[in-house]
């Protein structure tokens, strides 16, 4: 998961497929993606569709690490 999200600039087709293979359900909500682990609402993270921060990938990795693992 860390490898996939480290350089996050948006969810591409390949990234979407890899996350779904890991058990994530990805939904779009306006300007954000909501990623839910195995459809369990207790384990979810929200990512911007077009992140403007250079560190957004690393921040997303930290968020997912804390929530999912």
Long-range contacts (C-beta under 8 A, 24 or more apart in sequence): 1-61, 1-64, 1-65, 1-68, 1-69, 2-61, 2-65, 5-57, 5-60, 5-61, 5-64, 6-57, 6-58, 6-61, 7-57, 8-47, 8-51, 8-56, 8-57, 8-60, 8-61, 9-51, 9-56, 9-57, 10-49, 10-50, 10-51, 11-47, 11-49, 35-64, 37-67, 37-68, 43-67, 43-68
